[in-house]
Amino acid sequence: MAGTSKAARELRREQLRDFLRTRRARLTPADVGIVSTGTRRTPGLRREEVALLAGVGVSWYTWLEQGRDINVSGSVVRAIGRALQLDDAEMAHLFTLAGLTAPPPGRHGSSTRVGPELRRVIDAWTAGPALLRDRYWNILAINAMTRAVFGYGDADHNCLISFFTNERYRAAHPQWEATAPAVVAAFRADAAQSPGDPEFERVIAELHSASVDFGALWARHDVAVPRQGVKAITHPEAGELHFDTTTLAVTDQPSWFLELYHPRPESGTAERLVELDVGVV
């Protein structure tokens, strides 16, 4: 990496060497579909077997595992990680040790099953709406307040798609037209981290089919970083509601994000939400 000291680079290569050796040692030939013949002096895969599985030269892989100062590409590092059956956290660590930018989490298959512990946290957020989404903005779980306040129902499966197609949600936002460009720009910034990702492409294609407004904004190629802020809506029963919004990452699922909405102080929102009499699970 540019700007990294010689000592830091040497330490990183040393850690890369140890990491590759330990990942290789934990796998058996049977784990990767290789028929083992003869007696093995040490457990785990051989270097030539990892090289074969990754589609790289044996000498090159040996040099990498020895910690030599060689150039590596993201595609080759990814192939080695797959050969060693690394999970997302290990793959990101391998990229870092190789001096490369880690790929976005969730590229190797991420479960969409929300455990009961996290569901209880979402349901227990009674101050306002709470929503769990993945990095594609797919909705994984919502609480009762999200249904009552935003009008989300069983047909809502993606935050961005609902932003453009859920008529009640759209009508409740007096600043919808002013907000839409920033929302699309934030989604483009997320999608740009994973060019060619089929799930991002699916969401974009669905939106192009469903919304002319989205197509026009997407064609602008604007990008932006989502910011914490105030969300204002006009509820058909409760009237004007104002929320402070916070987005938290779920540490054991790096591609999941928990969005929490808290009534803005002195806005009267908390009192008006009580009048909705939303049942809490």
ChimeraX attribute file (.defattr): number of C-alpha atoms within 10 A of each C-alpha:
attribute: neighborCount
match mode: 1-to-1
recipient: residues
	/A:1	11
	/A:2	5
	/A:3	5
	/A:4	9
	/A:5	10
	/A:6	9
	/A:7	9
	/A:8	11
	/A:9	16
	/A:10	14
	/A:11	14
	/A:12	17
	/A:13	22
	/A:14	16
	/A:15	17
	/A:16	23
	/A:17	20
	/A:18	15
	/A:19	17
	/A:20	20
	/A:21	17
	/A:22	11
	/A:23	16
	/A:24	20
	/A:25	16
	/A:26	12
	/A:27	17
	/A:28	16
	/A:29	15
	/A:30	11
	/A:31	13
	/A:32	15
	/A:33	8
	/A:34	12
	/A:35	9
	/A:36	11
	/A:37	7
	/A:38	5
	/A:39	6
	/A:40	10
	/A:41	6
	/A:42	8
	/A:43	12
	/A:44	19
	/A:45	23
	/A:46	17
	/A:47	18
	/A:48	15
	/A:49	17
	/A:50	23
	/A:51	19
	/A:52	15
	/A:53	16
	/A:54	20
	/A:55	14
	/A:56	15
	/A:57	13
	/A:58	16
	/A:59	12
	/A:60	14
	/A:61	20
	/A:62	16
	/A:63	14
	/A:64	19
	/A:65	19
	/A:66	16
	/A:67	20
	/A:68	15
	/A:69	12
	/A:70	10
	/A:71	8
	/A:72	14
	/A:73	11
	/A:74	15
	/A:75	9
	/A:76	13
	/A:77	17
	/A:78	19
	/A:79	17
	/A:80	23
	/A:81	23
	/A:82	16
	/A:83	19
	/A:84	23
	/A:85	17
	/A:86	17
	/A:87	17
	/A:88	22
	/A:89	14
	/A:90	15
	/A:91	24
	/A:92	20
	/A:93	20
	/A:94	23
	/A:95	20
	/A:96	16
	/A:97	20
	/A:98	26
	/A:99	20
	/A:100	16
	/A:101	14
	/A:102	18
	/A:103	17
	/A:104	16
	/A:105	18
	/A:106	17
	/A:107	13
	/A:108	12
	/A:109	9
	/A:110	15
	/A:111	8
	/A:112	14
	/A:113	8
	/A:114	12
	/A:115	8
	/A:116	9
	/A:117	8
	/A:118	14
	/A:119	15
	/A:120	12
	/A:121	12
	/A:122	21
	/A:123	18
	/A:124	14
	/A:125	18
	/A:126	20
	/A:127	16
	/A:128	20
	/A:129	24
	/A:130	26
	/A:131	23
	/A:132	25
	/A:133	21
	/A:134	22
	/A:135	18
	/A:136	21
	/A:137	20
	/A:138	19
	/A:139	20
	/A:140	18
	/A:141	20
	/A:142	20
	/A:143	23
	/A:144	21
	/A:145	25
	/A:146	20
	/A:147	16
	/A:148	19
	/A:149	22
	/A:150	18
	/A:151	17
	/A:152	20
	/A:153	13
	/A:154	6
	/A:155	8
	/A:156	16
	/A:157	16
	/A:158	16
	/A:159	19
	/A:160	22
	/A:161	20
	/A:162	20
	/A:163	19
	/A:164	18
	/A:165	16
	/A:166	18
	/A:167	11
	/A:168	15
	/A:169	19
	/A:170	18
	/A:171	14
	/A:172	20
	/A:173	19
	/A:174	13
	/A:175	13
	/A:176	17
	/A:177	11
	/A:178	10
	/A:179	11
	/A:180	17
	/A:181	19
	/A:182	18
	/A:183	19
	/A:184	22
	/A:185	20
	/A:186	18
	/A:187	22
	/A:188	19
	/A:189	16
	/A:190	20
	/A:191	18
	/A:192	13
	/A:193	11
	/A:194	14
	/A:195	10
	/A:196	10
	/A:197	13
	/A:198	10
	/A:199	14
	/A:200	19
	/A:201	14
	/A:202	12
	/A:203	16
	/A:204	21
	/A:205	12
	/A:206	11
	/A:207	20
	/A:208	16
	/A:209	10
	/A:210	14
	/A:211	13
	/A:212	12
	/A:213	14
	/A:214	21
	/A:215	16
	/A:216	12
	/A:217	16
	/A:218	19
	/A:219	8
	/A:220	11
	/A:221	11
	/A:222	16
	/A:223	18
	/A:224	15
	/A:225	13
	/A:226	14
	/A:227	11
	/A:228	10
	/A:229	10
	/A:230	15
	/A:231	16
	/A:232	17
	/A:233	22
	/A:234	17
	/A:235	20
	/A:236	11
	/A:237	12
	/A:238	16
	/A:239	12
	/A:240	17
	/A:241	21
	/A:242	20
	/A:243	22
	/A:244	16
	/A:245	18
	/A:246	15
	/A:247	16
	/A:248	11
	/A:249	15
	/A:250	14
	/A:251	9
	/A:252	8
	/A:253	17
	/A:254	16
	/A:255	20
	/A:256	24
	/A:257	20
	/A:258	19
	/A:259	17
	/A:260	20
	/A:261	22
	/A:262	20
	/A:263	22
	/A:264	17
	/A:265	11
	/A:266	9
	/A:267	13
	/A:268	13
	/A:269	20
	/A:270	18
	/A:271	13
	/A:272	17
	/A:273	22
	/A:274	11
	/A:275	10
	/A:276	13
	/A:277	10
	/A:278	15
	/A:279	9
	/A:280	11
	/A:281	9
